Amino acid sequence: MNILELELNTSLAIGVAVTDNTLIVELNDVRTISVPIEWFPRLAYATITERNNWRLIGRGHGIHWEDIDEDISVEGVLLGKKSNEAQSSFEKWPNHRKIILHSR
């Protein structure tokens, strides 16, 4: 096992913050990783309330946002991976959101 594999296997999220521009993940090894929010379009389009409604999943291996149906892995953040959601899927999502938001 190389150092990167060890890092990916042992680094777990313990905290999350989302600003207008950045997803910030606090790790159990005292590091803080930040990536552009534009890498995750659902987060970029989410409201502040939706961005703040997250929970850790898989004992900190991932983060889930219930309101926007988004899951992001700590490994993906560490590797600098952007969302791999198909453009066609994401294009349907804002239209569905508008219907839900207007019906509230």
Secondary structure in CASP SS format (residue, H / E / C, confidence):
PFRMAT SS
TARGET T0000
AUTHOR 0000-0000-0000
METHOD secondary structure of the structure
MODEL  1
M C 1.00
N C 1.00
I H 1.00
L H 1.00
E H 1.00
L H 1.00
E H 1.00
L H 1.00
N H 1.00
T H 1.00
S C 1.00
L C 1.00
A E 1.00
I E 1.00
G E 1.00
V E 1.00
A E 1.00
V E 1.00
T C 1.00
D C 1.00
N C 1.00
T E 1.00
L E 1.00
I E 1.00
V E 1.00
E E 1.00
L E 1.00
N C 1.00
D C 1.00
V C 1.00
R C 1.00
T E 1.00
I E 1.00
S E 1.00
V E 1.00
P E 1.00
I H 1.00
E H 1.00
W H 1.00
F C 1.00
P H 1.00
R H 1.00
L H 1.00
A H 1.00
Y H 1.00
A C 1.00
T C 1.00
I H 1.00
T H 1.00
E H 1.00
R H 1.00
N H 1.00
N C 1.00
W E 1.00
R E 1.00
L E 1.00
I E 1.00
G H 1.00
R H 1.00
G H 1.00
H C 1.00
G E 1.00
I E 1.00
H E 1.00
W E 1.00
E C 1.00
D C 1.00
I C 1.00
D C 1.00
E E 1.00
D E 1.00
I E 1.00
S E 1.00
V H 1.00
E H 1.00
G H 1.00
V H 1.00
L H 1.00
L H 1.00
G C 1.00
K C 1.00
K C 1.00
S C 1.00
N C 1.00
E C 1.00
A C 1.00
Q H 1.00
S H 1.00
S H 1.00
F H 1.00
E H 1.00
K H 1.00
W H 1.00
P H 1.00
N H 1.00
H H 1.00
R H 1.00
K H 1.00
I H 1.00
I H 1.00
L H 1.00
H H 1.00
S H 1.00
R C 1.00
END
